[in-house]
């Protein structure tokens, strides 16, 4: 009995050794990413870059749709089936940082300097002073506008530091008959108020939605719908005729989106479009940015190899490929120029607008309940917009339903 | 005589039935043949059900280890959660309205189809089509129709009817969900009831006609009582599925505007997979389960009053 136990243990130990030896030879890393099928070739070409640099490492992308990705991620993580490389969006970092490996020790070992990336997204992919992912894209929320409609209405193109009063005047003037000057959506009530100088958090990073500043700023945007009738009411359902749809069809002259949508929006419109920073309030301009990147799973068996792969996937060549496909404004500063040449080539002024916005970026304050907040905003804001409730009551209701 | 003795022996000593070697062997064989189904049931039904009971007493957040929290999830649900009562009210409201409309419309259609001289089969297929169309696809198409400034709004404007956009109005949003559910759900019951109506013996109806019963009386006094077991089955199944309504709400309204269309099914998804409060979502699921059980039990109790079985 004892002998057999010893033999079994010896066998197990030796097979583990053999496995490790094999692992050093050839490592297959899995890479969890969102996207649709047409992106598969793009991600595969990035994975191939890793094998070209390190022939013993292969990377296998596992692609799922955006919504499914965030349902699957915690399920896979809690059942121990998470991939070695994990895609992460900056706004979800506070909920998911615990499944990722802090990268700071790896940076120290190869003296990696993160300043090659845009600083706001490096901050966005960190949590509590630790870096959990490296970015592949970045961008602020900005105003997409219909240049033809601006010209037809005799309006000057928006200035870089245009104010809310300017924005409102343009929205009012562009509203005519069944066409709106601006089409809102849920996230506008986050990015918009921040640009006006308002805060949705208190000093302890907890939600404080009923503070006078935030309430006032949200009300200004709500009034565009309720008072000025310059914007429609958005529906809480997923993918209803959204602001981008209204914009593309000419039903709305302005809406708020990010550089990640520029190439698809541009492909959908048959007019000249422009981009402008979000309007500012009384104070100076300030903008929040978001972006996505890749991190290493905290439970990965191949962290060293995953780090090597991560360096390639977020490296200059990969950024150039993604930017040249128009897929994303690279977080890597030196590669941004490729994106401007492709995705933004027919949208004049994009370079200046984005440069201005990055210069005036402000940290995007998040906490672990962020996702709940966004969902509640989508669900409840229509009540303020359709006049069933007041902005104050809606914000108080959302605040009441948030854990903090 | 010997047979009777055998029987008395068996009934007087029931335990010995399992003592019989042959029967034991048969039972083992039966178990062997049942295994594929049984394993599936245990793995995918029994274990998850037990797991969800256990989870409902924890604060598991998908990530990290769950901690046992006793009844605090249940206490929170009934006393502290500002959303539970509106959600329960919405669920019951939807169930009541949808159930009544579904049964009335599908019964009406079934009677109409069975009265047709020709084309019965064709109509049955037409009304059954939505049943095998994926619910999500149906909801997406209807969402596009009802979207603000979408096809429905265009239609209303063109006939000069002034109503707010369905999906952004607190009262109308639920009606939009009911309409979509009816469109998708009526066909199944129609075919079910139609088949039952066709089973009613013609001789009964002819006898009634000779006795001078008019069409209305023949329907209420003969056809309806005779199809009542099928009607009961349809009612119970429709009530259960409508208490669990999720697809249409997930696609069309996400529980909004406000909490106007938030139902128990959607609340479970929202808490579990959007907010990652798996323990709390399990609690809601068990409350929903208890509610469905209770309502179904009530229906079974009530059936004695109106369901007529042949026997």
Interface residues (C-beta under 8 A of the other chain):
Chain A: X71 X74 X75 X77 X78 X95 X96 X98 X99 X178 X232 X233 X234 X235 X236 X237 X238 X239 X240 X241 X246 X251 X371 X372 X375 X378 X379 X380 X382 X383 X385 X386 X388 X389 X394 X397 X400 X401
Chain B: X62 X63 X64 X82 X83 X140 X143 X144 X147 X148 X149 X150 X164 X165 X167 X168 X169 X170 X250 X251 X252 X253 X254 X255 X256 X257 X258 X259 X262 X270 X273 X274 X275 X276
